[in-house]
Amino acid sequence: MTEISTSTTPSLWRRATAAYAKLLEFLLAACVGILVIPVTLQIISRYTALIPSYIWTEEMARFLFVWTIMIGAMVGVREAQHFEVDIWPNLSRRSEAAVRIAARLGVLAMAVVFVWAGLEFTRFAWNRTSELADLPLWLIHVAWPVAGVTWIVFAGEQIIDETRILLGAKQ
């Protein structure tokens, strides 16, 4: 993402969101790395008698997989790596900013749905536990509102940047 700022020093808000993005990147790598363990144990337990068939590995893999997807989506919004189709390839800088604002507004709309429905989803799971490992289900359900709030922050930041371009601010 291209940062546009009127000063040479990033604001406290920009530094905080950049630090949060770095934390998300670390958590994404950790989730993928840890996900390998239960999946490997599942595979080994299916084809050999060396390791007993572990029941908890299926749920742990599912929890980690959901969080991996959601954290990846958060990082993807921050880095504007979601799928884009260039319908108008030769636009001016301002026109391109207007199109990007429209796209970011779509992301914001989806983020609001994730927050609203995700809170309801989490509330539904608040006092429930998983069947096999007896893990609290809210730990997996809370990924939706967390992703939504994160998308609002990151897309909002991008809308501000694009609005500055649209209004003629210098880079």
Contacts in CASP RR format, 6 or more apart in sequence:
PFRMAT RR
TARGET T0000
AUTHOR 0000-0000-0000
METHOD contacts of the structure
MODEL  1
MTEISTSTTPSLWRRATAAYAKLLEFLLAACVGILVIPVTLQIISRYTAL
IPSYIWTEEMARFLFVWTIMIGAMVGVREAQHFEVDIWPNLSRRSEAAVR
IAARLGVLAMAVVFVWAGLEFTRFAWNRTSELADLPLWLIHVAWPVAGVT
WIVFAGEQIIDETRILLGAKQ
1 78 0 8 1.000
1 79 0 8 1.000
1 80 0 8 1.000
1 157 0 8 1.000
1 158 0 8 1.000
1 161 0 8 1.000
2 161 0 8 1.000
2 171 0 8 1.000
3 10 0 8 1.000
3 14 0 8 1.000
3 161 0 8 1.000
4 161 0 8 1.000
4 164 0 8 1.000
4 165 0 8 1.000
4 169 0 8 1.000
4 171 0 8 1.000
5 11 0 8 1.000
5 14 0 8 1.000
6 169 0 8 1.000
10 18 0 8 1.000
14 157 0 8 1.000
17 78 0 8 1.000
17 153 0 8 1.000
17 154 0 8 1.000
17 157 0 8 1.000
20 150 0 8 1.000
20 153 0 8 1.000
21 75 0 8 1.000
21 78 0 8 1.000
21 154 0 8 1.000
24 71 0 8 1.000
24 72 0 8 1.000
24 74 0 8 1.000
24 75 0 8 1.000
24 78 0 8 1.000
24 150 0 8 1.000
25 75 0 8 1.000
27 67 0 8 1.000
27 71 0 8 1.000
28 68 0 8 1.000
28 71 0 8 1.000
28 72 0 8 1.000
28 75 0 8 1.000
31 64 0 8 1.000
31 67 0 8 1.000
31 68 0 8 1.000
31 71 0 8 1.000
32 68 0 8 1.000
34 64 0 8 1.000
35 61 0 8 1.000
35 64 0 8 1.000
35 65 0 8 1.000
35 68 0 8 1.000
38 54 0 8 1.000
38 56 0 8 1.000
38 57 0 8 1.000
38 58 0 8 1.000
38 60 0 8 1.000
38 61 0 8 1.000
38 64 0 8 1.000
39 57 0 8 1.000
39 61 0 8 1.000
41 51 0 8 1.000
41 54 0 8 1.000
41 57 0 8 1.000
42 54 0 8 1.000
42 57 0 8 1.000
42 58 0 8 1.000
42 61 0 8 1.000
44 50 0 8 1.000
44 51 0 8 1.000
45 51 0 8 1.000
45 52 0 8 1.000
45 53 0 8 1.000
45 54 0 8 1.000
45 57 0 8 1.000
46 53 0 8 1.000
55 132 0 8 1.000
55 133 0 8 1.000
56 132 0 8 1.000
56 133 0 8 1.000
58 132 0 8 1.000
59 130 0 8 1.000
59 131 0 8 1.000
59 132 0 8 1.000
59 133 0 8 1.000
59 135 0 8 1.000
60 133 0 8 1.000
62 140 0 8 1.000
63 135 0 8 1.000
63 139 0 8 1.000
63 140 0 8 1.000
66 140 0 8 1.000
66 143 0 8 1.000
67 140 0 8 1.000
67 143 0 8 1.000
70 143 0 8 1.000
70 144 0 8 1.000
70 146 0 8 1.000
70 147 0 8 1.000
71 147 0 8 1.000
73 147 0 8 1.000
73 151 0 8 1.000
74 146 0 8 1.000
74 147 0 8 1.000
74 150 0 8 1.000
74 151 0 8 1.000
74 154 0 8 1.000
75 81 0 8 1.000
76 82 0 8 1.000
77 107 0 8 1.000
77 150 0 8 1.000
77 151 0 8 1.000
77 154 0 8 1.000
77 155 0 8 1.000
78 150 0 8 1.000
78 154 0 8 1.000
80 158 0 8 1.000
82 107 0 8 1.000
84 103 0 8 1.000
88 95 0 8 1.000
88 99 0 8 1.000
91 99 0 8 1.000
93 165 0 8 1.000
94 165 0 8 1.000
94 166 0 8 1.000
94 168 0 8 1.000
97 162 0 8 1.000
97 163 0 8 1.000
97 165 0 8 1.000
97 166 0 8 1.000
98 162 0 8 1.000
98 166 0 8 1.000
100 158 0 8 1.000
100 162 0 8 1.000
101 159 0 8 1.000
101 162 0 8 1.000
101 163 0 8 1.000
101 166 0 8 1.000
104 155 0 8 1.000
104 156 0 8 1.000
104 158 0 8 1.000
104 159 0 8 1.000
104 162 0 8 1.000
105 159 0 8 1.000
107 151 0 8 1.000
107 155 0 8 1.000
108 151 0 8 1.000
108 152 0 8 1.000
108 155 0 8 1.000
108 156 0 8 1.000
108 159 0 8 1.000
110 151 0 8 1.000
111 147 0 8 1.000
111 148 0 8 1.000
111 149 0 8 1.000
111 151 0 8 1.000
111 152 0 8 1.000
111 155 0 8 1.000
112 148 0 8 1.000
112 152 0 8 1.000
114 144 0 8 1.000
114 145 0 8 1.000
114 147 0 8 1.000
114 148 0 8 1.000
114 151 0 8 1.000
115 144 0 8 1.000
115 145 0 8 1.000
115 148 0 8 1.000
115 149 0 8 1.000
115 152 0 8 1.000
117 144 0 8 1.000
118 141 0 8 1.000
118 144 0 8 1.000
118 145 0 8 1.000
119 145 0 8 1.000
121 141 0 8 1.000
121 144 0 8 1.000
121 145 0 8 1.000
122 138 0 8 1.000
122 141 0 8 1.000
122 142 0 8 1.000
122 144 0 8 1.000
122 145 0 8 1.000
124 141 0 8 1.000
125 136 0 8 1.000
125 137 0 8 1.000
125 138 0 8 1.000
125 140 0 8 1.000
125 141 0 8 1.000
126 138 0 8 1.000
128 136 0 8 1.000
128 137 0 8 1.000
128 138 0 8 1.000
129 135 0 8 1.000
129 136 0 8 1.000
129 137 0 8 1.000
130 136 0 8 1.000
130 137 0 8 1.000
165 171 0 8 1.000
END
